[in-house]
Amino acid sequence: MTFSTADLVDEYGERALVCDTPLRHYGARTRFHGPVRTVSCLLDNGLLRELLNTPGDGSVLVVDGLGFVHSALVGDRIAAAAADNGWAGLVIHGAVRDSVALAGLDIGITALGTNPRRSTKNGTGTVDVPVGFGGIVFRPGETVYVDEDGVLVLAMA
């Protein structure tokens, strides 16, 4: 990938919306980008798992777990399914688990942290609705860019 979030901020100015939430990298890819898809869910990854088992077509799934790290929303099996189904990456406002295994998967993954506890799998939440954290709103169809310096969205003009 030949982009840099710093260069995108310089080029696009206020159209480049930068996420202020500090997220850590867990997947093998530290640079990834693609169209935004979203899931909003609280301590329940059933809907997230279902979506990541469908073709991703290079999209980035932005998951708003409301910042809770009580249980992991993504582990090695869900992340492997996402990689196998062509998702470019995951931006998770919550926790992951199986961090050693995630590091070996060819997908970008950022999250607040880790927790070995599983989440529930009831399928509660919503898909493809605007979600906000870190001072910005992620809207389906916008483009998100992630690298070593941060996460940003290029807002639709």
C-alpha positions in Angstrom: 0.0 0.0 0.0 1.4 3.3 -1.0 -0.6 5.7 1.1 0.2 7.5 4.4 -2.5 8.8 6.7 -0.3 11.8 7.4 0.0 12.6 3.6 -3.8 12.1 3.3 -4.4 14.7 6.1 -2.0 17.1 4.3 -3.7 16.6 0.9 -7.4 16.6 2.0 -7.4 18.9 5.0 -10.7 19.0 6.8 -12.2 16.3 4.6 -9.8 13.8 6.2 -11.5 13.0 9.5 -9.0 11.6 12.0 -10.0 9.1 14.8 -8.7 10.3 18.1 -9.2 6.9 19.9 -5.8 5.2 20.3 -6.1 1.8 18.7 -3.5 -1.0 18.6 -2.6 -3.2 15.6 -3.2 -6.9 15.9 -3.4 -8.3 12.3 -0.4 -8.9 10.0 -1.3 -5.9 7.9 -0.6 -2.6 9.5 -1.7 -0.6 6.4 -5.1 -1.2 4.9 -8.0 0.7 3.4 -11.4 0.2 1.8 -15.0 1.1 1.8 -16.6 1.4 5.2 -19.1 -1.2 6.4 -20.3 -1.0 10.0 -21.7 -3.0 12.9 -22.8 -1.6 16.2 -22.9 -4.3 18.9 -22.4 -4.5 22.7 -20.6 -7.5 24.1 -22.2 -9.7 21.4 -20.4 -10.8 18.2 -23.1 -12.9 16.6 -24.0 -10.3 14.0 -20.4 -9.5 13.4 -19.5 -13.2 12.8 -22.4 -13.6 10.4 -21.3 -10.5 8.4 -17.6 -11.5 8.2 -18.6 -14.9 6.8 -19.9 -13.1 3.6 -17.8 -11.7 0.8 -16.0 -8.5 2.0 -14.9 -7.3 -1.4 -12.0 -5.3 0.1 -14.2 -3.5 2.6 -13.2 -2.5 6.1 -15.6 -3.4 8.9 -15.8 -0.7 11.6 -17.2 -2.2 14.7 -18.6 0.0 17.5 -18.5 -2.1 20.6 -19.0 1.2 22.6 -15.5 1.0 23.9 -16.2 -2.0 26.2 -13.3 -4.4 26.7 -15.1 -6.8 29.1 -15.2 -9.5 26.4 -13.6 -9.9 22.9 -15.7 -9.2 19.8 -13.2 -10.8 17.5 -10.9 -13.9 17.9 -8.8 -16.0 15.6 -11.7 -17.9 13.9 -13.8 -14.8 13.1 -10.7 -12.9 11.9 -9.7 -15.9 9.8 -13.1 -16.0 8.2 -12.9 -12.3 7.4 -9.5 -12.8 5.8 -10.7 -15.8 3.8 -13.8 -13.8 2.6 -11.8 -10.8 1.3 -12.3 -8.2 4.0 -9.4 -5.7 4.0 -9.5 -5.1 7.7 -11.4 -4.5 11.0 -11.4 -1.4 13.1 -12.8 -2.4 16.5 -13.9 0.0 19.2 -13.7 -2.9 21.7 -11.5 -5.9 22.4 -10.0 -8.9 20.6 -8.6 -12.2 21.8 -6.1 -14.7 20.4 -3.7 -11.9 19.7 -0.8 -14.2 18.8 -2.9 -16.0 16.2 -4.3 -12.7 14.9 -0.7 -11.4 14.2 -0.3 -14.2 11.7 -3.5 -13.5 9.7 -3.2 -11.6 6.4 -5.8 -8.9 7.4 -5.6 -5.6 9.1 -7.0 -5.5 12.7 -7.0 -2.6 15.1 -8.7 -2.6 18.5 -8.6 -1.0 22.0 -7.0 -4.0 23.6 -7.4 -7.7 24.4 -9.5 -9.8 26.7 -9.6 -13.6 26.7 -13.3 -13.7 27.6 -15.8 -14.6 24.8 -18.7 -12.4 24.0 -22.3 -13.5 23.7 -23.6 -14.7 20.3 -27.2 -13.6 20.3 -26.9 -11.6 17.1 -28.0 -8.3 18.7 -26.9 -5.0 17.1 -27.2 -3.2 13.8 -25.4 -3.3 10.5 -24.5 -0.5 8.1 -25.6 2.4 10.2 -23.4 5.4 11.0 -21.2 4.7 14.1 -19.1 7.2 16.0 -16.1 7.1 18.2 -12.8 9.0 18.5 -14.5 12.3 17.6 -15.7 11.2 14.1 -18.5 9.3 12.5 -17.9 6.3 10.2 -20.6 6.1 7.5 -21.1 3.1 5.2 -19.7 3.8 1.8 -17.0 6.3 2.9 -13.4 5.2 2.6 -11.3 4.4 5.7 -7.5 4.4 5.8 -5.4 2.8 8.5 -1.7 2.8 9.0 0.9 3.0 11.7 0.0 6.6 12.5 -3.8 6.2 12.9 -7.2 5.8 11.4 -8.9 8.3 9.2 -12.0 8.6 7.0 -12.3 10.6 3.9 -15.7 12.1 4.2 -17.9 12.1 1.1 -17.6 15.5 -0.6 
